[in-house]
Every structure is written in C-alpha cells, then in structure tokens.
Amino acid sequence: MAASLRILVVARYRDLCDAVATALRDAGEEAHCSTSVDDAVRRLQTEAFDLAMIEAVPPNLTTHQAARDEATRRGVPWIALVTTHVPAGAAAVLRMPFDDAELVNTVRSGARRG
C-alpha cells in the first residue's frame, strides 16, 4: 500500500472543508482543514504537505489567493475547488459538486503532477 498523502484543505465554509477532509481520510489520506487564510498560510509555512486543495473563490475575492501563492512558493502542488472561476497555476481542477471517487482520483492525479 502506498504511503498516504498529507493534504491541507482550505475552504471558506467548515462544512465544505470537513466533507472534503472526511472523504480523503476515508480513502486513506491524511487531511487537515483550514477555514482561515491566515491559518492556511501559517500552516503551509510551518508544516510539510504533499498537496493543498484550495477553494477558488470568484475572481473579485482575493481571500484564498494568499494560500495559493504560499503553496506555490513552497512547491506544494494545489488543486482548485471551483464552481465557475478557474485560477491559473493549479495542478488540477475539481468542479463542485463532485462525488468522493472523483475527489480522490483528482487528488491522486494532482499529487503525481506536482
């Protein structure tokens, strides 16, 4: 069995963060939640992650841009969780709504690309 990925999930809403993290944990991955961009940036600076899943908010909201920038600076590939807007630089894009199998497949392929 392959080693589990250490993943930081960054989303504005606790429910979304928890749902994504739970599905990843159920698939054998190590997932951690952050609903604050300041917390996400701090964790990216002080902890080792294999991958980040970062909610992509509409382009006029920059709340999660700092987390995407920090992940990129640290060499941590990131997957954008999107409804419509697709940010540049993502290792992969996961459009909401999605099912657990699609989530896990996207994470594992995004980690290989990163």
Backbone torsions as a table, in degrees:
resi	resn	phi	psi	omega
1	MET	NA	134.6	180.0
2	ALA	-70.0	152.1	177.3
3	ALA	-64.6	146.8	-179.8
4	SER	-73.1	151.9	175.9
5	LEU	-84.6	141.9	174.1
6	ARG	-96.9	114.3	-170.0
7	ILE	-123.0	134.6	172.6
8	LEU	-102.6	122.2	177.9
9	VAL	-102.1	123.7	-177.8
10	VAL	-119.8	116.7	179.7
11	ALA	-148.1	152.5	-179.2
12	ARG	-67.0	-33.2	-172.2
13	TYR	-110.0	130.6	-179.0
14	ARG	-55.4	-41.6	-178.3
15	ASP	-59.3	-44.7	179.2
16	LEU	-65.5	-46.6	-179.5
17	CYS	-58.2	-48.9	-179.1
18	ASP	-64.3	-40.6	-179.4
19	ALA	-63.6	-44.3	179.2
20	VAL	-65.4	-47.5	-178.6
21	ALA	-62.4	-40.5	179.5
22	THR	-63.8	-44.2	179.1
23	ALA	-62.7	-39.6	178.6
24	LEU	-67.9	-41.3	177.4
25	ARG	-63.4	-41.5	178.4
26	ASP	-61.2	-26.3	178.7
27	ALA	-90.3	4.9	175.7
28	GLY	94.0	7.8	179.3
29	GLU	-93.2	161.5	176.8
30	GLU	-100.7	107.4	-174.9
31	ALA	-116.1	140.2	179.8
32	HIS	-128.0	141.4	-177.5
33	CYS	-102.4	146.5	170.2
34	SER	-144.3	125.4	177.5
35	THR	-107.7	4.5	178.5
36	SER	-120.1	130.4	179.7
37	VAL	-64.6	-35.5	177.7
38	ASP	-62.3	-42.9	177.9
39	ASP	-64.9	-42.6	-179.6
40	ALA	-61.5	-45.6	179.3
41	VAL	-62.6	-45.8	179.1
42	ARG	-59.1	-44.4	-178.5
43	ARG	-67.1	-38.9	176.9
44	LEU	-64.0	-31.2	179.8
45	GLN	-77.9	-28.0	-171.5
46	THR	-115.1	-11.0	-178.8
47	GLU	-124.4	157.0	178.7
48	ALA	-95.0	126.2	175.8
49	PHE	-127.1	145.7	175.9
50	ASP	-84.3	-24.4	-173.2
51	LEU	-161.8	149.4	172.1
52	ALA	-122.6	139.8	171.8
53	MET	-111.5	115.7	-171.7
54	ILE	-123.0	124.4	177.6
55	GLU	-62.3	130.5	177.9
56	ALA	-97.2	105.8	179.8
57	VAL	-81.7	163.2	-179.6
58	PRO	-50.5	152.4	-171.8
59	PRO	-60.6	-20.9	179.6
60	ASN	-84.4	-4.9	176.3
61	LEU	-108.7	123.9	-175.7
62	THR	-102.9	13.7	-172.2
63	THR	-55.6	-40.0	-176.3
64	HIS	-99.7	1.5	178.5
65	GLN	-61.2	-39.3	-180.0
66	ALA	-61.4	-39.1	178.3
67	ALA	-67.6	-41.5	177.3
68	ARG	-63.1	-43.5	179.4
69	ASP	-62.0	-43.1	-178.8
70	GLU	-66.9	-41.9	177.2
71	ALA	-59.1	-44.9	179.2
72	THR	-62.0	-45.9	178.2
73	ARG	-57.9	-37.8	-177.1
74	ARG	-85.1	-3.0	-178.6
75	GLY	74.5	23.3	178.7
76	VAL	-95.0	114.2	177.7
77	PRO	-61.3	145.9	179.9
78	TRP	-131.9	147.3	178.0
79	ILE	-109.8	132.3	179.6
80	ALA	-87.4	126.8	170.7
81	LEU	-92.5	115.2	-171.7
82	VAL	-130.4	157.6	166.4
83	THR	-107.6	-45.9	178.9
84	THR	-135.3	-52.3	-174.3
85	HIS	-74.4	129.5	178.5
86	VAL	-112.4	111.3	-179.2
87	PRO	-77.0	152.1	176.8
88	ALA	-73.6	149.3	172.9
89	GLY	97.2	-5.1	-178.0
90	ALA	-73.8	142.0	174.7
91	ALA	-69.1	-27.6	178.3
92	ALA	-161.8	165.8	179.0
93	VAL	-127.4	135.0	176.8
94	LEU	-122.5	112.2	-178.9
95	ARG	-83.2	134.3	176.7
96	MET	-87.9	145.1	-3.2
97	PRO	-77.4	157.1	179.5
98	PHE	-141.2	160.8	176.2
99	ASP	-101.1	169.5	-174.8
100	ASP	-59.9	-40.8	-179.0
101	ALA	-63.7	-42.5	178.4
102	GLU	-63.3	-40.8	177.5
103	LEU	-58.7	-52.1	-176.8
104	VAL	-64.3	-43.3	178.9
105	ASN	-62.1	-41.1	179.4
106	THR	-65.8	-42.6	179.0
107	VAL	-61.4	-47.7	-176.8
108	ARG	-68.3	-37.1	177.1
109	SER	-73.1	-35.6	177.2
110	GLY	-66.2	-36.2	178.2
111	ALA	-67.3	-36.4	178.9
112	ARG	-68.0	-34.8	-178.8
113	ARG	-74.4	-29.3	-173.3
114	GLY	-71.2	NA	NA
